[in-house]
């Protein structure tokens, strides 16, 4: 398969190593176990990017449409608001759908372990009055992505995780990428997340399956490197779908669908990069892929480091490679 052959070629390329002596690379602060590229981290909102890679293939197959409304795809959802919100607006966080999940989980933390379906969660947390006209502005609401999961399951008749596995995880050979269970079933390759290192204070919590698209996946540095190359540099997606993935919908946020596009100043001029970030509990992540150079940085952290610091480190790594 051409996708796999190109990925093998990319995986065999060597990369420069930039050392950051002030940072401890530890996956388990209590045992001192060193972190490696094979450790699993919760990748938070990079899950949105994986979701879009799957949905664009469903669009190519005619199973879904970016212009389809929520009401068209979810028969039980309210027709008035649902008829005005499209899949594209959900993926670009411009839907106007209210976030009723945040207040609900604050009032009842047991919702983090809920087993309700995505369709049930959509009805409970996403069916309030729209807070603005769809498409009018950017709102990074988790409820956009609850609806996305429900729409994917309704359109395909399959569990969301299986759809992403069939269309992205399996063809790109990402063996350590799946929906995070947050207890990881005692896996020894887990990078534990912390709010404090001295003394170690864990900061990890469960997340229901209906939040998988919003930020429920875990992965490794190795898998994310392969995923970036697979999505942008191989025929997994058509050129039209890749262009759709990089079409900025909210300029002030640099946001397209499922992720951001950054303009980077380099010695050779300005270059575009897909710039995906994730933040949940004690996990932070950056996946940056320079689009015309097949150059990728993956940065995974298991503390409360700021996202701005993560971005600065990723930029430093890229600039070191350009130097």
LOKOLKE-913382 format. One record per residue: residue number from 1; x, y, z of N, C-alpha, C in turn. Coordinates in Angstrom, 3 decimals. Layout:
// residues N
  num       n.X       n.Y       n.Z      ca.X      ca.Y      ca.Z       c.X       c.Y       c.Z
  NUM         X         Y         Z         X         Y         Z         X         Y         Z
...
END
This chain:
// residues 323
  num       n.X       n.Y       n.Z      ca.X      ca.Y      ca.Z       c.X       c.Y       c.Z
    1     0.842    -1.182     0.000     0.000     0.000     0.000     0.883     1.239     0.000
    2     0.565     2.219    -0.859     1.426     3.374    -1.023     1.575     4.163     0.269
    3     0.466     4.304     1.023     0.540     5.038     2.289     1.598     4.428     3.185
    4     1.598     3.132     3.319     2.532     2.461     4.228     3.964     2.591     3.732
    5     4.191     2.463     2.421     5.539     2.576     1.898     6.123     3.953     2.176
    6     5.329     4.996     1.975     5.822     6.340     2.225     6.078     6.563     3.705
    7     5.239     5.998     4.569     5.452     6.141     6.008     6.731     5.452     6.443
    8     7.016     4.285     5.881     8.244     3.583     6.232     9.466     4.416     5.848
    9     9.396     5.048     4.668    10.507     5.885     4.224    10.716     7.061     5.181
   10     9.607     7.687     5.593     9.702     8.832     6.498    10.221     8.412     7.869
   11     9.774     7.253     8.342    10.163     6.791     9.671    11.651     6.481     9.752
   12    12.257     6.149     8.617    13.668     5.781     8.615    14.604     6.987     8.558
   13    14.038     8.178     8.372    14.876     9.372     8.309    15.391     9.732     9.705
   14    16.613    10.196     9.779    17.160    10.631    11.072    16.776    12.077    11.319
   15    16.770    12.483    12.591    16.444    13.856    12.963    17.456    14.352    13.979
   16    17.695    15.658    13.968    18.600    16.236    14.957    17.973    16.163    16.340
   17    18.795    16.040    17.364    18.305    16.017    18.738    18.738    17.300    19.438
   18    17.781    18.012    19.991    18.064    19.244    20.725    17.851    18.975    22.207
   19    18.861    19.226    23.012    18.781    18.917    24.428    18.258    20.122    25.223
   20    17.406    19.857    26.209    16.901    20.868    27.122    17.248    20.429    28.538
   21    18.467    20.749    29.010    18.954    20.199    30.287    18.127    20.603    31.492
   22    17.360    21.680    31.414    16.580    22.118    32.572    15.284    21.341    32.747
   23    14.935    20.489    31.799    13.698    19.730    31.873    14.006    18.261    32.162
   24    13.305    17.699    33.132    13.464    16.286    33.436    12.522    15.471    32.556
   25    13.070    14.485    31.887    12.261    13.636    31.009    11.880    12.366    31.784
   26    10.803    12.495    32.573    10.390    11.424    33.475     8.934    11.073    33.209
   27     8.650     9.798    33.035     7.285     9.339    32.814     6.566     9.034    34.121
   28     7.329     8.728    35.172     6.752     8.404    36.478     7.624     9.067    37.539
   29     7.113    10.142    38.128     7.907    10.906    39.096     8.163    10.130    40.379
   30     7.288     9.180    40.699     7.448     8.437    41.955     8.542     7.390    41.859
   31     8.690     6.783    40.686     9.719     5.761    40.507    10.956     6.304    39.812
   32    10.822     7.479    39.171    11.935     8.045    38.427    12.109     7.442    37.051
   33    11.128     6.656    36.590    11.261     6.022    35.268    11.352     7.085    34.179
   34    12.393     6.981    33.362    12.609     7.964    32.298    11.551     7.830    31.212
   35    11.182     8.963    30.620    10.212     8.971    29.527    10.880     8.521    28.233
   36    10.081     7.936    27.354    10.586     7.525    26.045     9.550     7.862    24.985
   37     9.936     7.727    23.731     9.030     8.020    22.611     7.904     7.015    22.517
   38     7.966     5.947    23.311     6.924     4.914    23.279     5.943     5.036    24.443
   39     6.132     6.017    25.316     5.200     6.208    26.430     3.910     6.844    25.936
   40     2.807     6.453    26.575     1.486     6.935    26.183     1.089     8.147    27.028
   41     0.660     9.201    26.319     0.167    10.428    26.941    -1.244    10.697    26.427
   42    -2.064    11.313    27.234    -3.347    11.786    26.750    -3.071    13.014    25.879
   43    -3.569    13.009    24.642    -3.213    14.072    23.689    -4.293    15.143    23.576
   44    -5.350    15.036    24.382    -6.357    16.092    24.496    -6.872    16.516    23.118
   45    -6.776    17.817    22.798    -7.437    18.323    21.593    -6.791    17.882    20.284
   46    -5.641    17.239    20.322    -5.123    16.636    19.096    -6.081    15.533    18.636
   47    -6.923    15.058    19.553    -7.984    14.114    19.190    -8.919    14.716    18.137
   48    -9.144    16.018    18.192    -9.999    16.679    17.204    -9.423    16.526    15.802
   49    -8.124    16.647    15.708    -7.429    16.526    14.419    -7.554    15.110    13.861
   50    -7.378    14.103    14.722    -7.583    12.721    14.277    -9.020    12.519    13.798
   51    -9.960    13.121    14.519   -11.377    13.015    14.164   -11.639    13.587    12.784
   52   -11.077    14.753    12.504   -11.293    15.391    11.201   -10.681    14.554    10.084
   53    -9.530    13.939    10.330    -8.924    13.075     9.310    -9.852    11.921     8.949
   54   -10.584    11.410     9.927   -11.555    10.336     9.660   -12.787    10.892     8.949
   55   -13.303    12.022     9.409   -14.531    12.575     8.829   -14.337    12.969     7.369
   56   -13.181    13.527     7.038   -12.949    13.906     5.642   -12.963    12.691     4.723
   57   -12.545    11.545     5.229   -12.658    10.325     4.421   -14.115     9.899     4.270
   58   -14.913    10.089     5.325   -16.340     9.797     5.213   -17.002    10.736     4.209
   59   -16.534    11.977     4.148   -17.040    12.926     3.146   -16.654    12.454     1.744
   60   -15.411    12.015     1.578   -14.968    11.488     0.283   -15.829    10.307    -0.161
   61   -16.245     9.495     0.805   -17.047     8.308     0.501   -18.527     8.624     0.305
   62   -18.920     9.863     0.564   -20.324    10.239     0.443   -21.167     9.842     1.642
   63   -20.542     9.419     2.726   -21.269     9.001     3.930   -21.698    10.215     4.749
   64   -20.867    11.264     4.748   -21.184    12.487     5.475   -20.953    13.685     4.571
   65   -21.464    14.830     4.981   -21.255    16.085     4.256   -20.950    17.185     5.265
   66   -19.952    18.014     4.958   -19.613    19.104     5.864   -20.747    20.115     5.962
   67   -21.589    20.164     4.947   -22.702    21.097     4.957   -23.978    20.551     5.560
   68   -23.961    19.279     5.979   -25.163    18.673     6.564   -25.441    19.273     7.932
   69   -26.712    19.465     8.247   -27.076    20.011     9.547   -27.137    18.909    10.595
   70   -27.067    19.326    11.846   -27.203    18.375    12.943   -28.555    17.675    12.866
   71   -29.607    18.432    12.607   -30.952    17.853    12.562   -31.098    16.848    11.427
   72   -30.394    17.080    10.299   -30.445    16.132     9.182   -29.834    14.795     9.556
   73   -28.806    14.829    10.411   -28.051    13.614    10.730   -28.551    12.941    11.999
   74   -29.034    13.724    12.963   -29.548    13.181    14.219   -31.054    13.373    14.258
   75   -31.818    12.364    13.887   -33.273    12.519    13.785   -33.942    12.975    15.083
   76   -33.396    12.615    16.237   -34.045    12.964    17.491   -33.680    14.328    18.028
   77   -32.753    15.033    17.368   -32.301    16.325    17.878   -33.291    17.424    17.492
   78   -33.371    18.471    18.301   -34.323    19.545    18.048   -34.101    20.149    16.658
   79   -35.213    20.374    15.942   -35.139    20.782    14.548   -34.764    22.247    14.383
   80   -35.203    23.113    15.291   -34.964    24.546    15.099   -33.474    24.880    15.163
   81   -32.865    24.657    16.319   -31.432    24.934    16.449   -30.614    23.955    15.615
   82   -30.954    22.682    15.670   -30.198    21.670    14.945   -30.229    21.851    13.442
   83   -31.279    22.455    12.929   -31.367    22.688    11.488   -30.511    23.836    11.017
   84   -30.002    24.645    11.947   -29.197    25.813    11.589   -27.694    25.572    11.743
   85   -27.310    24.492    12.389   -25.903    24.212    12.672   -25.410    23.104    11.758
   86   -24.281    23.345    11.076   -23.722    22.342    10.167   -22.540    21.618    10.803
   87   -22.186    20.494    10.203   -21.014    19.742    10.651   -19.760    20.600    10.538
   88   -19.618    21.350     9.471   -18.446    22.208     9.310   -18.329    23.196    10.478
   89   -19.444    23.779    10.901   -19.416    24.737    12.003   -19.041    24.076    13.322
   90   -19.455    22.838    13.512   -19.027    22.108    14.707   -17.526    21.880    14.684
   91   -16.996    21.448    13.538   -15.572    21.135    13.423   -14.695    22.381    13.521
   92   -15.265    23.538    13.224   -14.504    24.786    13.307   -14.808    25.565    14.584
   93   -15.609    24.986    15.486   -15.959    25.625    16.761   -16.657    26.972    16.559
   94   -17.536    27.029    15.575   -18.275    28.267    15.302   -19.788    28.020    15.283
   95   -20.250    27.015    16.002   -21.641    26.577    15.880   -22.636    27.411    16.673
   96   -22.212    27.966    17.791   -23.150    28.626    18.695   -23.858    27.683    19.641
   97   -23.514    26.399    19.589   -24.121    25.422    20.508   -23.653    25.721    21.934
   98   -24.562    25.791    22.903   -24.153    26.106    24.282   -23.401    24.946    24.921
   99   -22.582    25.263    25.907   -21.858    24.233    26.659   -22.587    23.965    27.969
  100   -23.485    23.008    27.937   -24.198    22.629    29.157   -23.480    21.509    29.906
  101   -22.436    20.938    29.284   -21.706    19.863    29.946   -20.835    20.396    31.078
  102   -20.143    21.522    30.857   -19.251    22.069    31.876   -19.944    22.301    33.207
  103   -21.041    23.058    33.242   -21.746    23.264    34.509   -22.284    21.964    35.106
  104   -22.713    21.043    34.215   -23.278    19.784    34.712   -22.231    18.945    35.429
  105   -21.017    18.870    34.858   -19.993    18.032    35.483   -19.434    18.702    36.732
  106   -19.466    20.022    36.810   -19.070    20.701    38.049   -20.052    20.385    39.174
  107   -21.332    20.320    38.816   -22.351    20.005    39.818   -22.345    18.526    40.183
  108   -21.965    17.673    39.211   -21.988    16.228    39.443   -20.747    15.598    38.811
  109   -19.618    15.558    39.544   -18.376    15.015    38.989   -18.475    13.557    38.551
  110   -19.479    12.823    39.009   -19.612    11.423    38.580   -19.911    11.328    37.088
  111   -20.307    12.434    36.462   -20.538    12.415    35.011   -19.267    12.080    34.238
  112   -18.107    12.274    34.866   -16.853    11.925    34.203   -16.746    10.429    33.929
  113   -17.538     9.654    34.641   -17.541     8.201    34.436   -18.852     7.731    33.792
  114   -19.581     8.648    33.190   -20.867     8.308    32.594   -20.699     7.323    31.439
  115   -21.657     6.423    31.319   -21.670     5.469    30.211   -22.773     5.801    29.203
  116   -23.343     6.989    29.285   -24.393     7.341    28.327   -23.825     7.424    26.916
  117   -24.680     7.227    25.931   -24.239     7.288    24.546   -24.028     8.738    24.125
  118   -23.361     8.904    22.987   -23.145    10.254    22.465   -24.470    10.910    22.104
  119   -25.409    10.138    21.567   -26.715    10.700    21.222   -27.442    11.176    22.476
  120   -27.343    10.405    23.549   -27.960    10.819    24.814   -27.287    12.068    25.363
  121   -25.957    12.109    25.290   -25.225    13.276    25.777   -25.549    14.511    24.941
  122   -25.708    14.335    23.628   -26.061    15.453    22.757   -27.408    16.036    23.149
  123   -28.365    15.175    23.422   -29.692    15.636    23.818   -29.652    16.357    25.158
  124   -28.803    15.864    26.078   -28.766    16.419    27.434   -27.929    17.690    27.529
  125   -26.792    17.732    26.833   -25.834    18.821    27.037   -25.719    19.807    25.875
  126   -26.308    19.489    24.720   -26.074    20.305    23.517   -27.345    20.908    22.937
  127   -28.479    20.677    23.553   -29.744    21.044    22.921   -30.377    22.314    23.485
  128   -29.577    23.134    24.161   -30.102    24.414    24.631   -30.216    25.422    23.491
  129   -30.645    26.629    23.820   -30.744    27.689    22.815   -29.345    28.084    22.337
  130   -29.205    28.338    21.052   -27.922    28.772    20.509   -27.505    30.087    21.150
  131   -26.211    30.220    21.448   -25.739    31.433    22.119   -25.301    32.505    21.124
  132   -25.154    32.162    19.854   -24.928    33.146    18.799   -25.294    32.503    17.465
  133   -25.418    33.322    16.443   -25.762    32.832    15.117   -24.648    31.924    14.613
  134   -24.973    30.695    14.160   -23.937    29.778    13.691   -23.023    30.423    12.651
  135   -21.726    30.273    12.862   -20.736    30.845    11.961   -20.302    32.245    12.316
  136   -20.956    32.878    13.304   -20.684    34.284    13.604   -19.389    34.485    14.370
  137   -19.005    33.530    15.224   -17.776    33.707    15.988   -17.254    32.361    16.481
  138   -16.085    32.401    17.083   -15.378    31.212    17.553   -15.704    30.957    19.016
  139   -16.030    29.703    19.339   -16.293    29.320    20.730   -15.815    27.886    20.906
  140   -14.726    27.718    21.682   -14.080    26.407    21.810   -14.858    25.542    22.804
  141   -16.102    25.257    22.465   -17.006    24.531    23.363   -16.892    23.029    23.149
  142   -16.785    22.311    24.246   -16.655    20.855    24.181   -17.889    20.205    23.569
  143   -19.031    20.900    23.660   -20.280    20.338    23.144   -20.305    20.248    21.627
  144   -19.508    21.067    20.932   -19.385    20.894    19.484   -19.012    19.451    19.157
  145   -18.093    18.929    19.949   -17.489    17.633    19.637   -18.292    16.468    20.182
  146   -19.145    16.719    21.174   -20.119    15.684    21.553   -21.058    15.434    20.381
  147   -21.513    16.511    19.752   -22.387    16.380    18.586   -21.670    15.705    17.420
  148   -20.382    15.994    17.250   -19.618    15.349    16.182   -19.606    13.832    16.361
  149   -19.349    13.377    17.587   -19.349    11.929    17.843   -20.715    11.337    17.536
  150   -21.769    11.994    17.994   -23.121    11.486    17.750   -23.437    11.443    16.264
  151   -23.014    12.448    15.504   -23.282    12.481    14.065   -22.510    11.400    13.322
  152   -21.252    11.167    13.702   -20.464    10.107    13.068   -21.110     8.746    13.318
  153   -21.541     8.515    14.547   -22.157     7.225    14.862   -23.491     7.058    14.145
  154   -24.267     8.144    14.027   -25.549     8.057    13.334   -25.351     7.830    11.840
  155   -24.342     8.478    11.248   -24.119     8.367     9.806   -23.539     7.018     9.405
  156   -22.715     6.438    10.276   -22.030     5.190     9.920   -22.674     3.946    10.515
  157   -23.438     4.121    11.589   -23.981     2.965    12.297   -22.932     2.208    13.077
  158   -21.783     2.838    13.322   -20.678     2.192    14.040   -20.255     3.044    15.232
  159   -19.640     2.426    16.248   -19.077     3.214    17.343   -18.010     4.173    16.820
  160   -17.953     5.360    17.391   -17.016     6.381    16.935   -15.576     5.874    16.929
  161   -15.162     5.239    18.009   -13.774     4.769    18.104   -13.437     3.808    16.977
  162   -14.398     2.956    16.600   -14.136     2.009    15.514   -13.963     2.745    14.188
  163   -14.726     3.800    13.960   -14.603     4.567    12.721   -13.212     5.177    12.610
  164   -12.749     5.817    13.689   -11.421     6.421    13.668   -10.350     5.343    13.513
  165   -10.545     4.208    14.142    -9.590     3.110    14.018    -9.525     2.603    12.577
  166   -10.679     2.405    11.966   -10.721     1.870    10.604   -10.122     2.830     9.582
  167   -10.337     4.132     9.772    -9.971     5.104     8.740    -8.633     5.796     8.989
  168    -8.168     5.822    10.236    -6.925     6.540    10.542    -5.914     5.647    11.253
  169    -6.301     5.084    12.381    -5.345     4.353    13.218    -4.777     3.131    12.499
  170    -5.648     2.321    11.895    -5.171     1.101    11.239    -4.385     1.384     9.965
  171    -4.890     2.203     9.025    -4.109     2.434     7.803    -2.777     3.126     8.036
  172    -2.675     3.946     9.070    -1.412     4.619     9.360    -0.540     3.837    10.331
  173    -1.040     2.705    10.793    -0.298     1.831    11.706     0.156     2.597    12.952
  174    -0.855     2.944    13.750    -0.613     3.663    15.004    -0.986     2.734    16.158
  175    -0.105     1.817    16.534    -0.464     0.749    17.475    -0.783     1.222    18.878
  176    -0.307     2.414    19.247    -0.495     2.889    20.619    -1.411     4.102    20.684
  177    -2.303     4.227    19.716    -3.248     5.337    19.673    -4.662     4.801    19.812
  178    -5.350     5.193    20.875    -6.744     4.786    21.060    -7.376     5.695    22.112
  179    -8.637     5.434    22.404    -9.333     6.260    23.391    -8.758     5.973    24.774
  180    -8.346     7.026    25.456    -7.731     6.880    26.776    -8.765     6.447    27.798
  181    -8.384     5.518    28.642    -9.253     5.065    29.724    -8.965     5.839    31.020
  182    -7.871     6.566    31.058    -7.440     7.407    32.180    -7.008     6.618    33.408
  183    -7.258     5.316    33.454    -6.547     4.514    34.447    -5.547     3.616    33.726
  184    -5.681     3.559    32.391    -4.756     2.849    31.513    -4.603     1.379    31.873
  185    -5.544     0.887    32.682    -5.527    -0.536    33.034    -4.167    -0.974    33.566
  186    -3.477    -0.064    34.275    -2.185    -0.423    34.845    -1.080    -0.602    33.839
  187    -1.221    -0.027    32.637    -0.202    -0.196    31.600     1.145     0.362    32.069
  188     2.228    -0.384    31.882     3.539     0.094    32.328     4.100     1.208    31.457
  189     3.516     1.430    30.254     4.035     2.462    29.361     3.270     3.775    29.490
  190     2.544     3.965    30.574     1.796     5.195    30.811     2.706     6.288    31.358
  191     2.629     7.465    30.769     3.258     8.643    31.356     2.236     9.263    32.297
  192     2.486     9.188    33.588     1.534     9.698    34.565     1.576    11.227    34.588
  193     0.408    11.845    34.759     0.316    13.310    34.737     0.260    13.860    36.151
  194     0.919    15.022    36.352     1.068    15.584    37.688     0.723    17.074    37.716
  195     0.176    17.495    38.851     0.038    18.928    39.119     1.226    19.424    39.918
  196     1.928    18.499    40.596     3.120    18.830    41.371     4.088    17.655    41.309
  197     5.365    17.965    41.164     6.389    16.919    41.136     7.021    16.717    42.508
  198     7.139    17.778    43.272     7.748    17.691    44.609     6.802    18.288    45.652
  199     6.020    17.455    46.329     5.918    16.003    46.155     5.054    15.656    44.945
  200     5.133    14.420    44.434     4.320    14.039    43.277     2.829    14.025    43.627
  201     2.046    14.795    42.880     0.593    14.820    43.040    -0.026    14.540    41.672
  202    -0.676    13.402    41.545    -1.252    13.021    40.261    -2.389    13.956    39.870
  203    -2.506    14.197    38.564    -3.605    14.996    38.027    -4.136    14.297    36.783
  204    -4.914    13.243    37.010    -5.498    12.443    35.938    -6.935    12.128    36.331
  205    -7.826    12.174    35.364    -9.222    11.878    35.683    -9.870    11.133    34.533
  206   -10.943    10.386    34.802   -11.628     9.661    33.733   -12.358    10.617    32.810
  207   -12.754    10.118    31.660   -13.502    10.909    30.684   -14.449     9.973    29.948
  208   -15.724    10.349    29.817   -16.677     9.457    29.153   -16.403     9.326    27.659
  209   -16.880     8.236    27.071   -16.626     7.948    25.657   -17.188     9.016    24.736
  210   -18.252     9.707    25.163   -18.829    10.700    24.258   -17.951    11.944    24.113
  211   -16.860    12.029    24.895   -15.904    13.117    24.739   -14.662    12.689    23.957
  212   -14.727    11.540    23.302   -13.543    11.019    22.602   -13.011    11.998    21.565
  213   -13.897    12.586    20.758   -13.448    13.504    19.709   -12.914    14.801    20.280
  214   -13.476    15.240    21.387   -13.071    16.513    21.989   -11.663    16.450    22.553
  215   -11.270    15.287    23.087    -9.942    15.207    23.687    -9.682    13.906    24.399
  216   -10.299    12.824    23.942   -10.244    11.582    24.679    -9.203    10.577    24.262
  217    -8.348    10.917    23.288    -7.388     9.925    22.794    -6.052    10.011    23.528
  218    -5.366     8.881    23.579    -3.984     8.845    24.035    -3.118     8.335    22.896
  219    -1.843     8.712    22.944    -0.935     8.298    21.873     0.498     8.432    22.359
  220     1.433     8.171    21.481     2.861     8.260    21.783     3.526     9.212    20.799
  221     4.741     9.625    21.121     5.494    10.480    20.203     5.722     9.768    18.872
  222     6.049     8.484    18.928     6.267     7.732    17.693     5.016     7.705    16.822
  223     3.862     7.432    17.437     2.621     7.361    16.675     2.246     8.720    16.084
  224     2.425     9.782    16.844     2.038    11.100    16.343     2.939    11.557    15.209
  225     4.206    11.214    15.265     5.104    11.512    14.151     4.621    10.815    12.884
  226     4.266     9.556    13.026     3.766     8.791    11.884     2.426     9.345    11.415
  227     1.569     9.747    12.351     0.246    10.256    11.988     0.351    11.541    11.181
  228     1.216    12.471    11.602     1.366    13.728    10.868     1.840    13.481     9.447
  229     2.843    12.624     9.298     3.326    12.306     7.965     2.252    11.609     7.139
  230     1.498    10.721     7.790     0.468     9.986     7.070    -0.667    10.856     6.580
  231    -1.091    11.807     7.403    -2.213    12.667     7.028    -1.806    13.669     5.958
  232    -0.599    14.262     6.089    -0.246    15.367     5.208     0.654    14.992     4.033
  233     1.353    13.864     4.122     2.364    13.563     3.106     2.118    12.278     2.339
  234     0.989    11.637     2.553     0.676    10.394     1.840    -0.734    10.486     1.269
  235    -1.152     9.513     0.477    -2.486     9.562    -0.130    -3.634     9.151     0.792
  236    -3.438     9.143     2.103    -4.556     8.805     2.988    -5.754     9.692     2.685
  237    -5.519    10.994     2.518    -6.554    11.952     2.136    -6.293    12.427     0.713
  238    -7.341    12.809     0.026    -7.172    13.412    -1.293    -6.599    14.821    -1.128
  239    -5.996    15.386    -2.182    -5.523    16.774    -2.086    -6.638    17.742    -1.695
  240    -7.853    17.488    -2.166    -8.990    18.341    -1.824    -9.290    18.280    -0.325
  241    -9.217    17.087     0.250    -9.481    16.938     1.678    -8.386    17.583     2.513
  242    -7.129    17.447     2.085    -6.044    18.100     2.827    -6.204    19.620     2.785
  243    -6.615    20.129     1.619    -6.843    21.578     1.516    -7.984    22.010     2.433
  244    -9.015    21.178     2.531   -10.142    21.483     3.419    -9.682    21.514     4.867
  245    -8.781    20.606     5.205    -8.285    20.518     6.573    -7.468    21.743     6.966
  246    -6.930    22.449     5.963    -6.036    23.572     6.227    -6.665    24.917     5.886
  247    -7.939    24.911     5.527    -8.635    26.145     5.172    -9.050    26.875     6.441
  248    -8.450    28.030     6.689    -8.719    28.765     7.923   -10.118    29.359     7.897
  249   -10.879    29.080     8.945   -12.246    29.585     9.055   -12.342    30.764    10.015
  250   -11.417    30.826    10.979   -11.417    31.911    11.970   -10.020    32.518    12.001
  251    -9.782    33.569    11.197    -8.420    34.107    11.055    -7.768    34.533    12.364
  252    -8.512    35.163    13.273    -7.866    35.633    14.497    -7.433    34.488    15.404
  253    -7.991    33.289    15.182    -7.596    32.104    15.937    -6.682    31.182    15.136
  254    -6.456    31.523    13.866    -5.665    30.672    12.958    -6.263    29.265    12.880
  255    -7.585    29.175    13.056    -8.235    27.875    13.185    -8.891    27.460    11.875
  256    -8.695    26.202    11.537    -9.319    25.612    10.352   -10.447    24.695    10.837
  257   -10.370    23.405    10.557   -11.297    22.449    11.156   -10.473    21.409    11.907
  258   -10.672    21.372    13.204    -9.961    20.399    14.023    -8.573    20.810    14.447
  259    -8.097    21.982    14.022    -6.759    22.395    14.403    -6.394    23.738    13.816
  260    -5.179    24.187    14.136    -4.724    25.501    13.694    -3.662    25.396    12.601
  261    -3.472    26.497    11.894    -2.433    26.610    10.878    -1.562    27.799    11.248
  262    -0.276    27.554    11.459     0.646    28.604    11.886     1.520    29.057    10.726
  263     1.888    30.349    10.735     2.835    30.903     9.769     4.169    31.079    10.496
  264     5.201    30.371    10.028     6.486    30.356    10.708     7.536    31.088     9.880
  265     8.275    31.979    10.531     9.371    32.667     9.865    10.600    31.765     9.873
  266    11.172    31.482     8.718    12.344    30.615     8.592    13.397    31.331     7.751
  267    14.639    30.842     7.768    15.669    31.447     6.911    15.280    31.439     5.437
  268    14.435    30.502     5.041    14.014    30.422     3.644    12.719    31.153     3.349
  269    12.184    31.868     4.337    10.930    32.581     4.144     9.841    32.026     5.042
  270     8.656    32.570     4.914     7.525    32.142     5.732     6.991    30.802     5.246
  271     6.769    29.892     6.187     6.224    28.578     5.845     5.004    28.287     6.702
  272     4.092    27.489     6.149     2.888    27.101     6.869     3.114    25.788     7.593
  273     2.528    25.694     8.790     2.610    24.459     9.567     1.248    24.148    10.165
  274     0.850    22.901    10.076    -0.296    22.446    10.868     0.173    22.433    12.313
  275    -0.562    23.127    13.188    -0.096    23.310    14.568    -1.203    22.851    15.517
  276    -1.095    21.605    15.959    -2.115    21.022    16.823    -1.623    21.050    18.267
  277    -2.496    21.417    19.183    -2.131    21.441    20.599    -3.192    20.734    21.428
  278    -2.790    20.288    22.606    -3.730    19.619    23.498    -3.443    19.945    24.947
  279    -4.512    20.059    25.737    -4.358    20.390    27.155    -5.526    19.778    27.928
  280    -5.225    18.884    28.856    -6.248    18.326    29.732    -5.590    17.791    30.985
  281    -6.220    18.010    32.142    -5.629    17.582    33.411    -4.156    18.001    33.452
  282    -3.250    17.057    33.717    -1.834    17.402    33.772    -1.087    17.149    32.486
  283    -1.791    16.929    31.387    -1.145    16.629    30.112    -1.131    17.851    29.201
  284    -0.015    18.034    28.471     0.107    19.073    27.461     0.755    18.447    26.223
  285     0.380    18.911    25.039     0.932    18.315    23.822     0.977    19.335    22.697
  286     1.954    19.149    21.812     2.074    19.927    20.577     2.450    18.962    19.462
  287     1.774    19.100    18.330     2.121    18.364    17.117     2.213    19.397    16.000
  288     3.418    19.704    15.560     3.634    20.721    14.527     4.259    20.068    13.303
  289     3.651    20.305    12.129     4.147    19.692    10.899     4.283    20.767     9.834
  290     5.530    21.042     9.432     5.778    22.030     8.379     5.364    21.417     7.048
  291     4.409    22.048     6.391     3.670    21.377     5.330     4.467    21.114     4.064
  292     5.412    21.971     3.728     6.127    21.755     2.465     7.507    21.138     2.675
  293     7.820    20.714     3.908     9.149    20.174     4.176     9.139    18.799     4.849
  294     7.952    18.277     5.141     7.873    17.000     5.849     8.711    17.026     7.130
  295     8.590    18.110     7.852     9.345    18.316     9.085     8.344    18.383    10.226
  296     8.548    17.566    11.251     7.560    17.433    12.317     8.217    17.529    13.682
  297     7.524    18.197    14.602     7.913    18.199    16.017     6.751    17.648    16.823
  298     7.031    16.703    17.677     6.050    16.175    18.621     6.572    16.452    20.020
  299     5.732    17.099    20.828     6.134    17.454    22.188     5.023    17.017    23.131
  300     5.354    16.139    24.081     4.383    15.620    25.038     4.886    15.889    26.448
  301     3.994    16.378    27.300     4.380    16.753    28.658     3.334    16.240    29.639
  302     3.769    15.837    30.817     2.847    15.300    31.817     2.871    16.110    33.111
  303     2.948    17.453    32.954     2.813    18.358    34.092     1.887    19.506    33.689
  304     1.725    20.464    34.597     0.882    21.635    34.325     1.639    22.756    33.608
  305     2.661    22.426    32.841     3.386    23.438    32.075     2.408    24.219    31.196
  306     2.623    25.512    31.022     1.713    26.313    30.210     1.819    25.926    28.739
  307     0.718    26.108    28.015     0.726    25.807    26.586     1.662    26.744    25.836
  308     1.786    27.989    26.320     2.704    28.931    25.690     4.146    28.434    25.773
  309     4.515    27.858    26.916     5.864    27.301    27.054     6.066    26.128    26.113
  310     5.048    25.310    25.983     5.125    24.181    25.052     5.343    24.675    23.624
  311     4.592    25.696    23.229     4.735    26.245    21.880     6.143    26.802    21.656
  312     6.676    27.487    22.662     8.016    28.058    22.516     9.066    26.966    22.342
  313     8.929    25.875    23.082     9.888    24.764    22.944     9.784    24.151    21.551
  314     8.557    23.968    21.074     8.376    23.398    19.731     9.007    24.295    18.673
  315     8.834    25.604    18.802     9.453    26.532    17.854    10.969    26.468    17.932
  316    11.498    26.345    19.147    12.954    26.255    19.305    13.495    25.001    18.616
  317    12.773    23.901    18.742    13.193    22.663    18.083    13.202    22.822    16.572
  318    12.166    23.437    16.030    12.121    23.649    14.579    13.241    24.570    14.111
  319    13.461    25.654    14.860    14.504    26.609    14.452    15.904    26.006    14.545
  320    16.109    25.121    15.528    17.406    24.441    15.638    17.651    23.582    14.409
  321    16.611    22.984    13.887    16.754    22.130    12.715    17.000    22.970    11.458
  322    16.448    24.192    11.439    16.659    25.068    10.290    18.042    25.725    10.322
  323    18.631    25.804    11.518    19.906    26.539    11.651    21.034    25.868    10.881
END
